[in-house]
Every structure is written in C-alpha cells, then in structure tokens.
Amino acid sequence: MTRHSAMERVTDVGAHFKTSVSAHLDYLVIGDGAFVEFSAGFRSSKLDTALNLRESGAPIEIIPEQDFLQLLLS
C-alpha cells in the first residue's frame, strides 16, 4: 500500500494521518519488509523517535502493515 493510499484509508475511518512522530501518535505503522529489519535491530529515525517516546511514557504502538490493514477492516 502506498503512503497516500494509507492516508486516504485512515481519514476515511475518521482517524488522523501524521507524517511525523510525536508523543501524540497512537500507532507507527511499519511496512512489512521494514518490520523484519526492525525485528533484527534496525532503527530508522522515525522508529528511533517512537521508541524513545515510548520509553518516556508515550503510548505509541509500533505495528506492521498487515496489522494496520486488519485494524482498518475491523
């Protein structure tokens, strides 16, 4: 799914799409390939920011694209 398609799907269900990571973020969606890299220890700058915010108490959930698609269907 392209980022633009994801944005449309998110806004269609009444949620907000953000392009940056902040403490107000509920979910950080990672493409399936990137999620495998994350599992192996790779941290992009957005992922690094999200993890640091989580360590500070922000309730950011990091999910793979497939889980995101399931959330959209529910």
PDB file with SEQRES, HELIX, SHEET and CRYST1 records, atoms N, CA, C and O in Angstrom:
SEQRES   1 A   74  MET THR ARG HIS SER ALA MET GLU ARG VAL THR ASP VAL          
SEQRES   2 A   74  GLY ALA HIS PHE LYS THR SER VAL SER ALA HIS LEU ASP          
SEQRES   3 A   74  TYR LEU VAL ILE GLY ASP GLY ALA PHE VAL GLU PHE SER          
SEQRES   4 A   74  ALA GLY PHE ARG SER SER LYS LEU ASP THR ALA LEU ASN          
SEQRES   5 A   74  LEU ARG GLU SER GLY ALA PRO ILE GLU ILE ILE PRO GLU          
SEQRES   6 A   74  GLN ASP PHE LEU GLN LEU LEU LEU SER                          
HELIX    1 AA1 ARG A    3  ASP A   12  1                                  10    
HELIX    2 AA2 ASP A   32  SER A   39  1                                   8    
HELIX    3 AA3 SER A   45  GLU A   55  1                                  11    
HELIX    4 AA4 GLU A   65  LEU A   73  1                                   9    
SHEET    1 AA1 2 TYR A  27  ILE A  30  0                                        
SHEET    2 AA1 2 GLU A  61  PRO A  64  1                                        
CRYST1    1.000    1.000    1.000  90.00  90.00  90.00 P 1           1          
ATOM      1  N   MET A   1       0.850  -1.170   0.000  1.00  0.00           N  
ATOM      2  CA  MET A   1       0.000   0.000   0.000  1.00  0.00           C  
ATOM      3  C   MET A   1       0.899   1.238   0.000  1.00  0.00           C  
ATOM      4  O   MET A   1       1.883   1.301   0.738  1.00  0.00           O  
ATOM      5  N   THR A   2       0.560   2.195  -0.813  1.00  0.00           N  
ATOM      6  CA  THR A   2       1.331   3.433  -0.826  1.00  0.00           C  
ATOM      7  C   THR A   2       0.971   4.284   0.384  1.00  0.00           C  
ATOM      8  O   THR A   2      -0.075   4.088   1.003  1.00  0.00           O  
ATOM      9  N   ARG A   3       1.836   5.221   0.714  1.00  0.00           N  
ATOM     10  CA  ARG A   3       1.568   6.110   1.840  1.00  0.00           C  
ATOM     11  C   ARG A   3       0.302   6.923   1.590  1.00  0.00           C  
ATOM     12  O   ARG A   3      -0.480   7.158   2.512  1.00  0.00           O  
ATOM     13  N   HIS A   4       0.100   7.354   0.341  1.00  0.00           N  
ATOM     14  CA  HIS A   4      -1.100   8.131   0.007  1.00  0.00           C  
ATOM     15  C   HIS A   4      -2.370   7.293   0.205  1.00  0.00           C  
ATOM     16  O   HIS A   4      -3.365   7.788   0.736  1.00  0.00           O  
ATOM     17  N   SER A   5      -2.334   6.029  -0.221  1.00  0.00           N  
ATOM     18  CA  SER A   5      -3.488   5.137  -0.020  1.00  0.00           C  
ATOM     19  C   SER A   5      -3.761   4.933   1.468  1.00  0.00           C  
ATOM     20  O   SER A   5      -4.913   4.924   1.902  1.00  0.00           O  
ATOM     21  N   ALA A   6      -2.700   4.772   2.236  1.00  0.00           N  
ATOM     22  CA  ALA A   6      -2.862   4.597   3.684  1.00  0.00           C  
ATOM     23  C   ALA A   6      -3.503   5.839   4.297  1.00  0.00           C  
ATOM     24  O   ALA A   6      -4.387   5.739   5.148  1.00  0.00           O  
ATOM     25  N   MET A   7      -3.043   7.015   3.852  1.00  0.00           N  
ATOM     26  CA  MET A   7      -3.611   8.268   4.361  1.00  0.00           C  
ATOM     27  C   MET A   7      -5.107   8.333   4.071  1.00  0.00           C  
ATOM     28  O   MET A   7      -5.898   8.693   4.943  1.00  0.00           O  
ATOM     29  N   GLU A   8      -5.489   7.988   2.856  1.00  0.00           N  
ATOM     30  CA  GLU A   8      -6.910   8.017   2.493  1.00  0.00           C  
ATOM     31  C   GLU A   8      -7.716   7.045   3.338  1.00  0.00           C  
ATOM     32  O   GLU A   8      -8.806   7.385   3.799  1.00  0.00           O  
ATOM     33  N   ARG A   9      -7.197   5.840   3.549  1.00  0.00           N  
ATOM     34  CA  ARG A   9      -7.930   4.839   4.323  1.00  0.00           C  
ATOM     35  C   ARG A   9      -8.075   5.272   5.779  1.00  0.00           C  
ATOM     36  O   ARG A   9      -9.126   5.078   6.389  1.00  0.00           O  
ATOM     37  N   VAL A  10      -7.030   5.852   6.322  1.00  0.00           N  
ATOM     38  CA  VAL A  10      -7.072   6.310   7.714  1.00  0.00           C  
ATOM     39  C   VAL A  10      -8.097   7.422   7.881  1.00  0.00           C  
ATOM     40  O   VAL A  10      -8.907   7.396   8.808  1.00  0.00           O  
ATOM     41  N   THR A  11      -8.059   8.390   6.990  1.00  0.00           N  
ATOM     42  CA  THR A  11      -9.003   9.505   7.116  1.00  0.00           C  
ATOM     43  C   THR A  11     -10.429   9.079   6.797  1.00  0.00           C  
ATOM     44  O   THR A  11     -11.375   9.672   7.318  1.00  0.00           O  
ATOM     45  N   ASP A  12     -10.608   8.057   5.947  1.00  0.00           N  
ATOM     46  CA  ASP A  12     -11.945   7.550   5.638  1.00  0.00           C  
ATOM     47  C   ASP A  12     -12.644   6.984   6.872  1.00  0.00           C  
ATOM     48  O   ASP A  12     -13.871   7.027   6.965  1.00  0.00           O  
ATOM     49  N   VAL A  13     -11.864   6.451   7.824  1.00  0.00           N  
ATOM     50  CA  VAL A  13     -12.470   5.893   9.039  1.00  0.00           C  
ATOM     51  C   VAL A  13     -12.493   6.902  10.178  1.00  0.00           C  
ATOM     52  O   VAL A  13     -12.830   6.563  11.312  1.00  0.00           O  
ATOM     53  N   GLY A  14     -12.127   8.165   9.865  1.00  0.00           N  
ATOM     54  CA  GLY A  14     -12.236   9.227  10.854  1.00  0.00           C  
ATOM     55  C   GLY A  14     -11.009   9.428  11.727  1.00  0.00           C  
ATOM     56  O   GLY A  14     -11.058  10.182  12.698  1.00  0.00           O  
ATOM     57  N   ALA A  15      -9.920   8.769  11.397  1.00  0.00           N  
ATOM     58  CA  ALA A  15      -8.689   8.942  12.172  1.00  0.00           C  
ATOM     59  C   ALA A  15      -7.811  10.009  11.515  1.00  0.00           C  
ATOM     60  O   ALA A  15      -8.118  10.495  10.426  1.00  0.00           O  
ATOM     61  N   HIS A  16      -6.733  10.361  12.180  1.00  0.00           N  
ATOM     62  CA  HIS A  16      -5.813  11.379  11.677  1.00  0.00           C  
ATOM     63  C   HIS A  16      -4.522  10.727  11.207  1.00  0.00           C  
ATOM     64  O   HIS A  16      -3.982   9.847  11.877  1.00  0.00           O  
ATOM     65  N   PHE A  17      -4.037  11.157  10.072  1.00  0.00           N  
ATOM     66  CA  PHE A  17      -2.793  10.668   9.498  1.00  0.00           C  
ATOM     67  C   PHE A  17      -1.710  11.700   9.758  1.00  0.00           C  
ATOM     68  O   PHE A  17      -1.882  12.875   9.437  1.00  0.00           O  
ATOM     69  N   LYS A  18      -0.612  11.279  10.329  1.00  0.00           N  
ATOM     70  CA  LYS A  18       0.510  12.179  10.612  1.00  0.00           C  
ATOM     71  C   LYS A  18       1.736  11.710   9.835  1.00  0.00           C  
ATOM     72  O   LYS A  18       1.941  10.511   9.644  1.00  0.00           O  
ATOM     73  N   THR A  19       2.536  12.652   9.396  1.00  0.00           N  
ATOM     74  CA  THR A  19       3.765  12.299   8.691  1.00  0.00           C  
ATOM     75  C   THR A  19       4.992  12.344   9.596  1.00  0.00           C  
ATOM     76  O   THR A  19       6.088  11.958   9.188  1.00  0.00           O  
ATOM     77  N   SER A  20       4.800  12.814  10.819  1.00  0.00           N  
ATOM     78  CA  SER A  20       5.917  12.883  11.754  1.00  0.00           C  
ATOM     79  C   SER A  20       5.553  12.151  13.043  1.00  0.00           C  
ATOM     80  O   SER A  20       4.382  11.889  13.319  1.00  0.00           O  
ATOM     81  N   VAL A  21       6.559  11.835  13.805  1.00  0.00           N  
ATOM     82  CA  VAL A  21       6.369  11.102  15.057  1.00  0.00           C  
ATOM     83  C   VAL A  21       6.406  12.090  16.220  1.00  0.00           C  
ATOM     84  O   VAL A  21       7.327  12.898  16.340  1.00  0.00           O  
ATOM     85  N   SER A  22       5.388  12.008  17.072  1.00  0.00           N  
ATOM     86  CA  SER A  22       5.355  12.824  18.284  1.00  0.00           C  
ATOM     87  C   SER A  22       4.679  12.013  19.386  1.00  0.00           C  
ATOM     88  O   SER A  22       4.183  10.912  19.142  1.00  0.00           O  
ATOM     89  N   ALA A  23       4.663  12.553  20.574  1.00  0.00           N  
ATOM     90  CA  ALA A  23       4.050  11.865  21.717  1.00  0.00           C  
ATOM     91  C   ALA A  23       2.551  11.704  21.549  1.00  0.00           C  
ATOM     92  O   ALA A  23       1.934  10.928  22.279  1.00  0.00           O  
ATOM     93  N   HIS A  24       1.952  12.415  20.608  1.00  0.00           N  
ATOM     94  CA  HIS A  24       0.506  12.337  20.379  1.00  0.00           C  
ATOM     95  C   HIS A  24       0.126  11.242  19.397  1.00  0.00           C  
ATOM     96  O   HIS A  24      -1.052  11.075  19.079  1.00  0.00           O  
ATOM     97  N   LEU A  25       1.099  10.503  18.919  1.00  0.00           N  
ATOM     98  CA  LEU A  25       0.864   9.434  17.951  1.00  0.00           C  
ATOM     99  C   LEU A  25       0.367   8.184  18.666  1.00  0.00           C  
ATOM    100  O   LEU A  25       0.904   7.810  19.708  1.00  0.00           O  
ATOM    101  N   ASP A  26      -0.656   7.536  18.111  1.00  0.00           N  
ATOM    102  CA  ASP A  26      -1.141   6.279  18.688  1.00  0.00           C  
ATOM    103  C   ASP A  26      -0.429   5.074  18.082  1.00  0.00           C  
ATOM    104  O   ASP A  26      -0.042   4.148  18.796  1.00  0.00           O  
ATOM    105  N   TYR A  27      -0.259   5.093  16.764  1.00  0.00           N  
ATOM    106  CA  TYR A  27       0.358   3.971  16.045  1.00  0.00           C  
ATOM    107  C   TYR A  27       1.444   4.471  15.105  1.00  0.00           C  
ATOM    108  O   TYR A  27       1.289   5.505  14.455  1.00  0.00           O  
ATOM    109  N   LEU A  28       2.530   3.737  15.039  1.00  0.00           N  
ATOM    110  CA  LEU A  28       3.527   3.919  13.994  1.00  0.00           C  
ATOM    111  C   LEU A  28       3.465   2.656  13.157  1.00  0.00           C  
ATOM    112  O   LEU A  28       3.770   1.565  13.641  1.00  0.00           O  
ATOM    113  N   VAL A  29       3.070   2.804  11.905  1.00  0.00           N  
ATOM    114  CA  VAL A  29       2.936   1.660  11.007  1.00  0.00           C  
ATOM    115  C   VAL A  29       4.232   1.503  10.233  1.00  0.00           C  
ATOM    116  O   VAL A  29       4.739   2.454   9.639  1.00  0.00           O  
ATOM    117  N   ILE A  30       4.751   0.302  10.251  1.00  0.00           N  
ATOM    118  CA  ILE A  30       5.990  -0.002   9.546  1.00  0.00           C  
ATOM    119  C   ILE A  30       5.675  -0.998   8.439  1.00  0.00           C  
ATOM    120  O   ILE A  30       5.006  -2.004   8.674  1.00  0.00           O  
ATOM    121  N   GLY A  31       6.157  -0.717   7.233  1.00  0.00           N  
ATOM    122  CA  GLY A  31       5.983  -1.653   6.118  1.00  0.00           C  
ATOM    123  C   GLY A  31       6.486  -3.030   6.511  1.00  0.00           C  
ATOM    124  O   GLY A  31       7.407  -3.147   7.320  1.00  0.00           O  
ATOM    125  N   ASP A  32       5.893  -4.070   5.950  1.00  0.00           N  
ATOM    126  CA  ASP A  32       6.228  -5.432   6.362  1.00  0.00           C  
ATOM    127  C   ASP A  32       7.722  -5.739   6.234  1.00  0.00           C  
ATOM    128  O   ASP A  32       8.302  -6.367   7.120  1.00  0.00           O  
ATOM    129  N   GLY A  33       8.346  -5.302   5.139  1.00  0.00           N  
ATOM    130  CA  GLY A  33       9.779  -5.541   4.967  1.00  0.00           C  
ATOM    131  C   GLY A  33      10.594  -4.825   6.026  1.00  0.00           C  
ATOM    132  O   GLY A  33      11.541  -5.388   6.575  1.00  0.00           O  
ATOM    133  N   ALA A  34      10.227  -3.581   6.315  1.00  0.00           N  
ATOM    134  CA  ALA A  34      10.927  -2.800   7.327  1.00  0.00           C  
ATOM    135  C   ALA A  34      10.702  -3.379   8.718  1.00  0.00           C  
ATOM    136  O   ALA A  34      11.572  -3.264   9.582  1.00  0.00           O  
ATOM    137  N   PHE A  35       9.539  -4.003   8.948  1.00  0.00           N  
ATOM    138  CA  PHE A  35       9.268  -4.593  10.259  1.00  0.00           C  
ATOM    139  C   PHE A  35      10.216  -5.760  10.518  1.00  0.00           C  
ATOM    140  O   PHE A  35      10.645  -5.977  11.651  1.00  0.00           O  
ATOM    141  N   VAL A  36      10.539  -6.511   9.466  1.00  0.00           N  
ATOM    142  CA  VAL A  36      11.512  -7.605   9.601  1.00  0.00           C  
ATOM    143  C   VAL A  36      12.871  -7.023   9.987  1.00  0.00           C  
ATOM    144  O   VAL A  36      13.561  -7.563  10.851  1.00  0.00           O  
ATOM    145  N   GLU A  37      13.252  -5.914   9.338  1.00  0.00           N  
ATOM    146  CA  GLU A  37      14.517  -5.253   9.680  1.00  0.00           C  
ATOM    147  C   GLU A  37      14.482  -4.745  11.125  1.00  0.00           C  
ATOM    148  O   GLU A  37      15.476  -4.842  11.845  1.00  0.00           O  
ATOM    149  N   PHE A  38      13.328  -4.201  11.546  1.00  0.00           N  
ATOM    150  CA  PHE A  38      13.164  -3.731  12.924  1.00  0.00           C  
ATOM    151  C   PHE A  38      13.358  -4.889  13.897  1.00  0.00           C  
ATOM    152  O   PHE A  38      14.016  -4.739  14.926  1.00  0.00           O  
ATOM    153  N   SER A  39      12.790  -6.033  13.571  1.00  0.00           N  
ATOM    154  CA  SER A  39      12.932  -7.207  14.435  1.00  0.00           C  
ATOM    155  C   SER A  39      14.391  -7.634  14.553  1.00  0.00           C  
ATOM    156  O   SER A  39      14.803  -8.208  15.562  1.00  0.00           O  
ATOM    157  N   ALA A  40      15.172  -7.344  13.499  1.00  0.00           N  
ATOM    158  CA  ALA A  40      16.595  -7.693  13.505  1.00  0.00           C  
ATOM    159  C   ALA A  40      17.461  -6.599  14.127  1.00  0.00           C  
ATOM    160  O   ALA A  40      18.681  -6.743  14.200  1.00  0.00           O  
ATOM    161  N   GLY A  41      16.830  -5.490  14.582  1.00  0.00           N  
ATOM    162  CA  GLY A  41      17.564  -4.455  15.282  1.00  0.00           C  
ATOM    163  C   GLY A  41      17.733  -3.144  14.534  1.00  0.00           C  
ATOM    164  O   GLY A  41      18.269  -2.193  15.102  1.00  0.00           O  
ATOM    165  N   PHE A  42      17.296  -3.054  13.272  1.00  0.00           N  
ATOM    166  CA  PHE A  42      17.426  -1.809  12.517  1.00  0.00           C  
ATOM    167  C   PHE A  42      16.443  -0.780  13.041  1.00  0.00           C  
ATOM    168  O   PHE A  42      15.286  -1.105  13.310  1.00  0.00           O  
ATOM    169  N   ARG A  43      16.895   0.468  13.190  1.00  0.00           N  
ATOM    170  CA  ARG A  43      16.031   1.535  13.685  1.00  0.00           C  
ATOM    171  C   ARG A  43      16.156   2.749  12.770  1.00  0.00           C  
ATOM    172  O   ARG A  43      17.198   3.405  12.732  1.00  0.00           O  
ATOM    173  N   SER A  44      15.082   3.043  12.030  1.00  0.00           N  
ATOM    174  CA  SER A  44      15.036   4.270  11.234  1.00  0.00           C  
ATOM    175  C   SER A  44      14.906   5.445  12.193  1.00  0.00           C  
ATOM    176  O   SER A  44      14.691   5.247  13.389  1.00  0.00           O  
ATOM    177  N   SER A  45      15.033   6.661  11.685  1.00  0.00           N  
ATOM    178  CA  SER A  45      14.935   7.830  12.562  1.00  0.00           C  
ATOM    179  C   SER A  45      13.538   7.944  13.171  1.00  0.00           C  
ATOM    180  O   SER A  45      13.407   8.299  14.343  1.00  0.00           O  
ATOM    181  N   LYS A  46      12.482   7.646  12.388  1.00  0.00           N  
ATOM    182  CA  LYS A  46      11.117   7.711  12.939  1.00  0.00           C  
ATOM    183  C   LYS A  46      10.916   6.627  13.983  1.00  0.00           C  
ATOM    184  O   LYS A  46      10.306   6.869  15.024  1.00  0.00           O  
ATOM    185  N   LEU A  47      11.421   5.445  13.711  1.00  0.00           N  
ATOM    186  CA  LEU A  47      11.296   4.354  14.669  1.00  0.00           C  
ATOM    187  C   LEU A  47      12.083   4.669  15.932  1.00  0.00           C  
ATOM    188  O   LEU A  47      11.608   4.422  17.040  1.00  0.00           O  
ATOM    189  N   ASP A  48      13.269   5.207  15.773  1.00  0.00           N  
ATOM    190  CA  ASP A  48      14.082   5.576  16.924  1.00  0.00           C  
ATOM    191  C   ASP A  48      13.359   6.615  17.783  1.00  0.00           C  
ATOM    192  O   ASP A  48      13.350   6.515  19.010  1.00  0.00           O  
ATOM    193  N   THR A  49      12.758   7.607  17.137  1.00  0.00           N  
ATOM    194  CA  THR A  49      11.991   8.631  17.865  1.00  0.00           C  
ATOM    195  C   THR A  49      10.823   8.000  18.610  1.00  0.00           C  
ATOM    196  O   THR A  49      10.591   8.305  19.780  1.00  0.00           O  
ATOM    197  N   ALA A  50      10.081   7.113  17.928  1.00  0.00           N  
ATOM    198  CA  ALA A  50       8.932   6.458  18.564  1.00  0.00           C  
ATOM    199  C   ALA A  50       9.358   5.623  19.767  1.00  0.00           C  
ATOM    200  O   ALA A  50       8.697   5.645  20.806  1.00  0.00           O  
ATOM    201  N   LEU A  51      10.441   4.898  19.633  1.00  0.00           N  
ATOM    202  CA  LEU A  51      10.915   4.076  20.748  1.00  0.00           C  
ATOM    203  C   LEU A  51      11.359   4.945  21.922  1.00  0.00           C  
ATOM    204  O   LEU A  51      11.092   4.612  23.077  1.00  0.00           O  
ATOM    205  N   ASN A  52      12.029   6.050  21.634  1.00  0.00           N  
ATOM    206  CA  ASN A  52      12.440   6.958  22.713  1.00  0.00           C  
ATOM    207  C   ASN A  52      11.228   7.569  23.408  1.00  0.00           C  
ATOM    208  O   ASN A  52      11.214   7.705  24.631  1.00  0.00           O  
ATOM    209  N   LEU A  53      10.210   7.937  22.630  1.00  0.00           N  
ATOM    210  CA  LEU A  53       8.985   8.486  23.220  1.00  0.00           C  
ATOM    211  C   LEU A  53       8.271   7.439  24.074  1.00  0.00           C  
ATOM    212  O   LEU A  53       7.749   7.754  25.143  1.00  0.00           O  
ATOM    213  N   ARG A  54       8.251   6.187  23.595  1.00  0.00           N  
ATOM    214  CA  ARG A  54       7.635   5.116  24.388  1.00  0.00           C  
ATOM    215  C   ARG A  54       8.357   4.933  25.712  1.00  0.00           C  
ATOM    216  O   ARG A  54       7.728   4.737  26.751  1.00  0.00           O  
ATOM    217  N   GLU A  55       9.691   4.998  25.668  1.00  0.00           N  
ATOM    218  CA  GLU A  55      10.467   4.859  26.905  1.00  0.00           C  
ATOM    219  C   GLU A  55      10.160   5.995  27.885  1.00  0.00           C  
ATOM    220  O   GLU A  55      10.319   5.843  29.096  1.00  0.00           O  
ATOM    221  N   SER A  56       9.718   7.131  27.346  1.00  0.00           N  
ATOM    222  CA  SER A  56       9.359   8.279  28.183  1.00  0.00           C  
ATOM    223  C   SER A  56       7.893   8.251  28.611  1.00  0.00           C  
ATOM    224  O   SER A  56       7.428   9.166  29.289  1.00  0.00           O  
ATOM    225  N   GLY A  57       7.167   7.207  28.219  1.00  0.00           N  
ATOM    226  CA  GLY A  57       5.789   7.058  28.662  1.00  0.00           C  
ATOM    227  C   GLY A  57       4.719   7.284  27.613  1.00  0.00           C  
ATOM    228  O   GLY A  57       3.537   7.121  27.915  1.00  0.00           O  
ATOM    229  N   ALA A  58       5.083   7.653  26.394  1.00  0.00           N  
ATOM    230  CA  ALA A  58       4.075   7.845  25.339  1.00  0.00           C  
ATOM    231  C   ALA A  58       3.536   6.479  24.906  1.00  0.00           C  
ATOM    232  O   ALA A  58       4.313   5.547  24.698  1.00  0.00           O  
ATOM    233  N   PRO A  59       2.224   6.355  24.771  1.00  0.00           N  
ATOM    234  CA  PRO A  59       1.622   5.056  24.438  1.00  0.00           C  
ATOM    235  C   PRO A  59       1.603   4.760  22.932  1.00  0.00           C  
ATOM    236  O   PRO A  59       0.550   4.437  22.381  1.00  0.00           O  
ATOM    237  N   ILE A  60       2.748   4.867  22.271  1.00  0.00           N  
ATOM    238  CA  ILE A  60       2.828   4.623  20.835  1.00  0.00           C  
ATOM    239  C   ILE A  60       2.968   3.127  20.586  1.00  0.00           C  
ATOM    240  O   ILE A  60       3.860   2.474  21.126  1.00  0.00           O  
ATOM    241  N   GLU A  61       2.080   2.602  19.768  1.00  0.00           N  
ATOM    242  CA  GLU A  61       2.146   1.191  19.402  1.00  0.00           C  
ATOM    243  C   GLU A  61       2.788   1.083  18.022  1.00  0.00           C  
ATOM    244  O   GLU A  61       2.359   1.750  17.080  1.00  0.00           O  
ATOM    245  N   ILE A  62       3.804   0.254  17.904  1.00  0.00           N  
ATOM    246  CA  ILE A  62       4.511   0.051  16.640  1.00  0.00           C  
ATOM    247  C   ILE A  62       3.982  -1.236  16.030  1.00  0.00           C  
ATOM    248  O   ILE A  62       4.112  -2.315  16.609  1.00  0.00           O  
ATOM    249  N   ILE A  63       3.380  -1.106  14.844  1.00  0.00           N  
ATOM    250  CA  ILE A  63       2.734  -2.264  14.234  1.00  0.00           C  
ATOM    251  C   ILE A  63       3.178  -2.444  12.780  1.00  0.00           C  
ATOM    252  O   ILE A  63       3.506  -1.471  12.101  1.00  0.00           O  
ATOM    253  N   PRO A  64       3.186  -3.699  12.306  1.00  0.00           N  
ATOM    254  CA  PRO A  64       3.488  -3.938  10.893  1.00  0.00           C  
ATOM    255  C   PRO A  64       2.277  -3.597  10.024  1.00  0.00           C  
ATOM    256  O   PRO A  64       1.149  -3.513  10.510  1.00  0.00           O  
ATOM    257  N   GLU A  65       2.531  -3.406   8.755  1.00  0.00           N  
ATOM    258  CA  GLU A  65       1.483  -3.018   7.811  1.00  0.00           C  
ATOM    259  C   GLU A  65       0.297  -3.985   7.827  1.00  0.00           C  
ATOM    260  O   GLU A  65      -0.850  -3.547   7.740  1.00  0.00           O  
ATOM    261  N   GLN A  66       0.551  -5.276   7.934  1.00  0.00           N  
ATOM    262  CA  GLN A  66      -0.546  -6.254   7.932  1.00  0.00           C  
ATOM    263  C   GLN A  66      -1.494  -6.038   9.111  1.00  0.00           C  
ATOM    264  O   GLN A  66      -2.709  -6.164   8.957  1.00  0.00           O  
ATOM    265  N   ASP A  67      -0.951  -5.714  10.286  1.00  0.00           N  
ATOM    266  CA  ASP A  67      -1.803  -5.434  11.449  1.00  0.00           C  
ATOM    267  C   ASP A  67      -2.600  -4.147  11.232  1.00  0.00           C  
ATOM    268  O   ASP A  67      -3.759  -4.049  11.634  1.00  0.00           O  
ATOM    269  N   PHE A  68      -1.968  -3.168  10.596  1.00  0.00           N  
ATOM    270  CA  PHE A  68      -2.655  -1.914  10.261  1.00  0.00           C  
ATOM    271  C   PHE A  68      -3.847  -2.194   9.354  1.00  0.00           C  
ATOM    272  O   PHE A  68      -4.933  -1.656   9.568  1.00  0.00           O  
ATOM    273  N   LEU A  69      -3.644  -3.031   8.346  1.00  0.00           N  
ATOM    274  CA  LEU A  69      -4.736  -3.358   7.424  1.00  0.00           C  
ATOM    275  C   LEU A  69      -5.864  -4.072   8.154  1.00  0.00           C  
ATOM    276  O   LEU A  69      -7.035  -3.840   7.854  1.00  0.00           O  
ATOM    277  N   GLN A  70      -5.532  -4.936   9.104  1.00  0.00           N  
ATOM    278  CA  GLN A  70      -6.568  -5.613   9.880  1.00  0.00           C  
ATOM    279  C   GLN A  70      -7.343  -4.623  10.739  1.00  0.00           C  
ATOM    280  O   GLN A  70      -8.556  -4.763  10.896  1.00  0.00           O  
ATOM    281  N   LEU A  71      -6.659  -3.616  11.302  1.00  0.00           N  
ATOM    282  CA  LEU A  71      -7.351  -2.588  12.080  1.00  0.00           C  
ATOM    283  C   LEU A  71      -8.338  -1.817  11.220  1.00  0.00           C  
ATOM    284  O   LEU A  71      -9.434  -1.479  11.667  1.00  0.00           O  
ATOM    285  N   LEU A  72      -7.943  -1.543   9.991  1.00  0.00           N  
ATOM    286  CA  LEU A  72      -8.835  -0.812   9.088  1.00  0.00           C  
ATOM    287  C   LEU A  72     -10.088  -1.618   8.760  1.00  0.00           C  
ATOM    288  O   LEU A  72     -11.157  -1.049   8.539  1.00  0.00           O  
ATOM    289  N   LEU A  73      -9.956  -2.928   8.730  1.00  0.00           N  
ATOM    290  CA  LEU A  73     -11.090  -3.791   8.394  1.00  0.00           C  
ATOM    291  C   LEU A  73     -12.036  -4.006   9.568  1.00  0.00           C  
ATOM    292  O   LEU A  73     -13.194  -4.380   9.382  1.00  0.00           O  
ATOM    293  N   SER A  74     -11.532  -3.764  10.789  1.00  0.00           N  
ATOM    294  CA  SER A  74     -12.377  -4.038  11.967  1.00  0.00           C  
ATOM    295  C   SER A  74     -13.256  -2.868  12.319  1.00  0.00           C  
ATOM    296  O   SER A  74     -14.021  -2.939  13.281  1.00  0.00           O  
TER     297      SER A  74                                                      
END                                                                             
